[in-house]
Amino acid sequence: MVSDKVPDLLKKLSDVLYGPDQARKYGRAAAVFYTELKKTGMSNEEVFQLTKQYMASLNVAGMFGEVIKHGGPHGHHGEDDDE
């Protein structure tokens, strides 16, 4: 039952988080982050890498998908570590 509902839930969550309005906010946030880092005098590569990490941290739906795909936040599928 859960496996039937989770993909639909993720799609709905993604629509809410990444609809047109949210996409604009996401883009603005990334641009501001990038611009502020550039002002510090970091190299283009450093700014790019940090901005990439920042954008990935904002990808909530993607994080949920990874957790579900790998069975939990640490890659477990409900088994005990001792087994």
C-alpha positions, 0 to 999 in steps of 0.5 A, a space after each residue: 500500500 505504501 509503495 503505491 502511494 509514495 510516488 504519487 505523494 512525491 509527485 504532489 510534493 514536487 509540484 508544490 515545492 517546484 511549481 512556477 512560483 517556487 522555481 522563481 524563488 529557488 532561482 532567485 535564492 541561488 542567484 543571491 547565494 552565488 552573488 554573495 559568494 562572488 563578493 567575497 573574492 572566491 574563485 569561480 570554481 569555488 563559488 560554483 561548487 558551493 552554489 551547486 551544494 547549496 542548490 542540492 540542499 534545497 532539493 527537498 523532493 530529491 532528498 525524499 526520493 533518495 531516502 525512499 530509494 535507499 530505504 532510509 537516511 543511512 541506506 538501511 532497508 529496515 534490517 538490523 546492523 548486526 545481521 
